[in-house]
């Protein structure tokens, strides 16, 4: 087929074949969807997904006078990526940030940081749509009862724009949104995944959806449009490995239970929306594998911030502890067993726990302090040992390597010269035990690929032109993070893109003054 003969129909034929092969759906894939003569339900705006992005979009569309209905594949809004996150929301121009006279930030500097951290593989449209409006979105959450939070510096950001929940839990955002959804009496249907999108090709418009499962299906007309906020592809090991072969069989796979990419493939099949950046995922080097491919993570940067070091099974440092965490992950492939360890002495451990609770340091999202202490007693992934000899015996980490590395590190602290990785900020030597050590693998929790959008979060079709009435938000959107995710941007983007998509789908236009 030559380029002159290539058409939307040809594209859809290929897309349908890909959809059928890559994502099992409730109905056999077909290129053309017949629009129902009668609808089971009608709404002005249909939102697909009930995480931070979807619920935010639903609230904003409602507040602009739209009748809104939400369909969600998962069992509740608490089975979503937002609920699993660590409560970090990066935003520029929020009231909290503006209140600090020492912070001089702007949306373009924020965007430049995202693009640079992502090795210039980001798409500027969703990045700009995010950074321009992130402060507004955070202020809205704050205005509606967001729990206590603070600002903190974060690796990869040249300004202090990381708004952290004091609880270190993304659940705080869902708590706000659930309350506001109920206050607005917005209809939410859980366990109802999208299985069809009805597309009027002549009008280049998405006009409705079919959602449901096991014989219980609803055809819902969307008079104004649809906001797709269905998450990413890391929800199960099977979906992660299918989409990103480079991580197949490795580390932890975690995400909202509906995050398997099936909704994106419905869009590919029925509307002809191409996918982009599917090879990129956010993989934290902090997953504790305790049951197959599941497990929590350790915020080791709090430990290294108080004098701990990162080592491999040979007992040697392999990277600077000040590196952005997603940039650490690729280095694990070169380590024995594909993992790494954070090592601390007793003094480091005590300093760390003055900064953060044990349950927030180790075990997010679900381990209690009692569970963490029990894991230390098991001596399987978490170790507490009185001597280096005992630590080596229990963990399998080289004793000779440990002793050599500690000697090198302590000299670097004394001289302020780190000949291994060039640090100059090291303050504390590694001294007497007990010694604490935690083993970690990649924690694959966020996908960076999906549908392409305009700066107004309108989805692009097969010809790279906007599809009328079709918007996307959150992890479903491609190209925000580029090749590497920088902390806080996923939560911030989810809520901000939902905040704005919920407005744009109703016809909202920004003034020059805004």
Secondary structure, 3 states (H helix, E strand, C coil): CCHHHCCHHHHHHHHHHHHHHHCCCCCCCCCCCCCCCCCCEEEEEEEECCCHHHHHHHHHHHHCCCCEEEECCCCCCCCCHHHHCCCEEECCCCHHHHCCCCCCCCHHHHHHHHHHHCCCCCCHHHHHHHHHHHHHHHHHHHHCCCCCEEEECCCCCCCCCEEEECCCCCHHHHHHHHHHHHHCCCEEECCCCEEEEEEECCCCEEEEEEEEECCEEEEEEEEEEEEECCCCCCCCHHHHHHHCHHHCCCCEECCCCCCCCHHHHHHHHHHCCCEECCCCEEEEEEECCCECCECCEECHHHHHCCCCEEECCCCCCCCCCCCCHHHHHHHHCCCHHHCEEEEECHHHHHHHHHHCCHHHHEEECCCCHHHHHHHHHHCCCEEEECCHHHHHHHHCCCHHHHHHHHHHHHHHHHHCCCCCCCCCCCCCCCCCCCEEEEEEEEEEEEECCEECECCCCEEECCCCCEEEEEEECHHHECCCCCCCCCCCHHHHHHHHHHHHHHHHCCCCCCCCCC
